[in-house]
Amino acid sequence: MARDAYQVLGVSRDADQSEIQRAYRKLARKLHPDVNKDPGAEDRFKELSEAYDVLSDPDQRKRYDAFGQDFRRVGPDVDPDAYRRARASAGARGASGPTGDFRYAGSGGDVDLEDLLGGIFGARGRGRGGWGPMVGSDQEAEVEVTVEEAYSGTRRTLSLSDAGGPRTIDVVIPPGVVDGQRIRLRGQGGQGSGGGEAGDLYLLVRMAPHPRYRLEGRDLHVLLPLAPWEAALGSSPTIETPGGPATVKVPAGTSSHRRLRLKGRGLPNTRGKSGDLYAEAQIKVPASPSPEERELFERLASSSKFDPRSSR
């Protein structure tokens, strides 16, 4: 991450998980590319998602608090206190930042981090294997899913390439994923070296366009065609949803564009409240009414006092 994860979410370093979750939801609604058309919104949303992934995972947050931006590069056996002392020592000797060969330029000449850090990275000296075990790099892959797959969960076979060559892995997409969500797969990223652990693989979820459903977060929106008498008298039509058939209670006197809510019938959420499904009334009339239908409509027109253009 280019910025501190706590700053990205706008929370203090001692914020609890509920504060972190509230901050993420608030900013996600503001920065989601489907809502915010600012050219930089998508990058800020990705930065926000990455910060949330780190701070919402207790293990990752603990390592982030201990090692900062280096938390993915530092080996699992490194002592945080020893690491901080080594960094402080480098700073006291005029450190200006790491270079390609892990040396710091100071007023007294170059300072080798291997000398400063001793064995905390698992190094055994350059003459005996250099830096020893090094954690593999994290990787990211984009995966497109349909609304139905997001509802029920699915599987994908991904083709990846890293220093070890091409490889394929089977991954599970859990139910309830949303557009822009990042899924962390531990140990499925780039291979480590010298016996080091593999990095993590992050799946970036993208929702495929759907001919019937429109998504807003976890909420689903669908059109509900109604005959004039169904809307006027009330009815209980059955509609298809990703979770199966559902009955919609249409109140008498329903007009077009009225939204009817089916609570909890949107995308599921393993960490909290599921989304809702909103059926939007769309009143339709016969394109070619039969003689009997035409007669009934004419009788209604002659006897009704209803004016759809009146404000009352």
Secondary structure, DSSP 8 states (H G I E B T S, - for coil): --S-HHHHHT--TT--HHHHHHHHHHHHHHH-TTT---TTHHHHHHHHHHHHHHHHSHHHHHHHHHHGGGTTTS-TT--HHHHHHHHHHHHHTT-----TTSEEEETTEEEEHHHHHTTTT---BGGGTBT--B----EEEEEEE-HHHHHH-EEEEEEEEETTEEEEEEEEE-TT--TT-EEEETT-SS--BTT-----EEEEEEE---SS-EEETTEEEEEEEE-HHHHHH-B--EEEETTEEEE--B-TT--TT-EEEETT-S---TTS----EEEEEEE---SS--HHHHHHHHHHHHH----TTS--
